[in-house]
């Protein structure tokens, strides 16, 4: 009998992780390994350069901190629990919504968390903020919104529904605001709040993935489609297929994926109309 090597099994398991979560975990782990190998001096430097400062003047003049703070962690358990929660609950969210919508929720929650912390910093203090906890809690809220009754197994506890797990974590942050325990409670709460707003907006029909597609189109060297030239409406050309593949293939994939998971009846009227239009062009 063929026996797979440990390396092959590890690689296969790694590649089975949804792409957005796989990239996020890889970047976070790589940065943590680098800061651990480089020593305390390097860690202090990256925190000072890339951690989020609640001072609005610094936030306005150094906007990269809104993103970079999420990739810096203080210690092994800080990283471990964030990445485990991201993997455990985020996987179903990304597989259901797609990587683009998932990333909007993740980064939207992370940015929303530190913005709330900046506004209310007088409560918790003007300390540098690091870690992906706000972004991860936003994803957890999205999971609880989508799969509220899914049982979660925690160590030495009976199965608890996802909605109660997430609500309990939010309650703990509310209780310990201003406790001086060096935990960014306001970032957690802001991340949870923005995660809820984004996932509810998605289910109300807002196309969150359009944000990522817009950013992708801004990349240098991105080939833009030329405007259509007038032609006989009965004529059909290969150019039409190329334009569809570049601008609408992702949307078609999302519609087909939704049909495979929930059936044709789950489509909105707008999605059915779009599917009909694209099928005619194919």
Secondary structure, DSSP 8 states (H G I E B T S, - for coil): -----HHHHHHHHHHTS-HHHHHHHHHHHHHHHHHHHH-HHHHHHHHHHHSB---HHHHHH-TTHHHHGGG--SSHHHHHHHHHHHHHHHHHHHHHH-HHHHHHHHHHHHHHHHHHHHHTHHHH-S--B-SSHHHHHHHHHHHHHHSTT-EE--TTS--EEHHHHHHHHHHHHHHTTT--SS--HHHHHHHHHHHHHHHHHHHTT--THHHHHHHHHTSTT-----------TT---HHHHHHHHHHTHHHHHHHHHHHHHH-GGGS-HHHHHHHHHHHHH-
